[in-house]
Amino acid sequence: MTVSQLIGSSRPEGTPSYPPTETARPGVLVVSSDPARRAELAAVLTTGGAEVWQAESGLEGLSTFLGHTGDLDVILLDADLPDLPGPAFLRRLRTHFPGMPCVFLTGLRQPAGLEAHGIWAVPGSAAPAAVTRAVAEAISFFPRDGT
């Protein structure tokens, strides 16, 4: 099964839309049930200049997102969360914020063209540098200011 089969939805036509912000630092929400991996990625992203929020479950991630919608540029999401798997998380989120980019940490291979839907996939065991590159690509592909 591929990431696109898991998602089962596509981005609505038009420009991605989610609330803009006035801050210059990119905002990243890291959602992972693995505390060590979550902390590792948060540290690397923070060192790289991002403002990072963390959540240990899908439901906590949705709650955190709703509290910081104007601050976030991308969600870094474990695809295999115990309470709300990544694809279900993304479907719920995209109901109200269809353009929010998401980088999945997964064992699945990403099919070509999924980026057009604001979705990237990197191996869950990928080096932090590879994850950071995917986050940077997602942010540059769907900038907050619409440029």
N, C-alpha and C positions, 0 to 999 in steps of 0.2 A: 504494500500500500504506500502511496506517495503522500506528501504533505497536502497537495492540492485535492486529493481524494478525501483526506481527513477533514479539510476545511469545508468543502462542499458549498462554498459561496464565492461570489465574485464581487469586486468593488463596483458600486454603482457608477454610472457614467458621470463624467464631469471631474472637476478638480477635487482632490482630497480636502476634506474640511475637518478641522478640529480647532479648538480655541487657540488663538495666538497668545503670545506672551511678550512681555517687555524685556525679559532677561536675555543676556547674550550667551550664557552657558547652555549647551545642549542638555536637555533633561532626559534621563533614562530611568525607567522602572524595571528593576531586575526581579523576576518572579521565579523562585526555585525552592523546592523543598529540601535541597541539600545545603545546609548552613555554610559549610566550608567553601563550596563552589560559589554560592551567592556572595560571600564575603570576598573571595578572590576576585570575582568579576567586578564587584563594586569598587574595590580598591584600585584595580587597573583603570577602570573608567574614570574614577575621581582623579587619579593621577594624570590622566589624559585631558582633564579640564571639564568633564561632565559633572552635572549635579545629579546625584543618584538617590533614588528611593528604593527600598527593598521590601519584598513580601515573601512569606514562606509558603503560601498556598494560593490557589486560584481565587478563592473568595476574598482573601485579604488583598490580593492584587487588584481585584475590581474595586474594592473599597478605597484602596490607596490611589488608584487611578482617578476615581471620581473626586477625591479631595485635592488633586493636583492637575486637573485636565489642562489648564493653561500653561503649565510648566513643563509638560512632557513632549518630547519629540519622537520617542520610540519606546517600545516595550520589548525587553529581552525576556523570553518566556520559555521555561522548561515545558516541553510538549507532553510530558508524562507526570503531571501533578496528581496527587492522590484524590483530592476533593473535587477538582474541576479540571479535567484534562485541557491542555493547551488549545486544541481546536474548539472545544466548547467555550472556553474563555474568550477566544477571538470572535466567535459568532455572537456572543452576548455583547461584547464591546462594540463590535461593528454595527450593531443595531442602532446605536446612537452616535457613534464616532466612526463613520465608514472609512475615513482616510488615514486612521492612525497606523503607522508602520509597525510591523512586528517582526522580530528576529526569533525564530524557534531554535532552541537547543534540542536536537533530536538525532536519532539514529537513522532517520530516513533521508534519502537522497532528494535534493530539490530539483524538480523539473524546470526546464528552461522557461523563461517568461513569467514566472511567478512574481518577480519583483514588480511587474506592472500592477499587481494587486496589493502591493505594499507588504509582501511577505518574503522573508529570507529564511533560509535554514542552514544551520551549521551543526556539525557533529557535537553532541553533548560533551564529548571528551576533548573538543578542540582546544588548542592553546589559546590563552587569553588574547594574544595578538590577532588571531583569526576572528575571534568573536568581536573584538574592537573594530576590525576592518568592516565586518558586516553591519555593525551598528552605524559606523560612519557613512557607509554607502546608503543605508536606509534613510539617514538624516539628510544626506545631500540629494537623494532622489525625491523626497517629500519634505522640502524645507517648510518650516513653520510660517514664514512670511510669504509663501506662495511664489517666490522667485525661482 
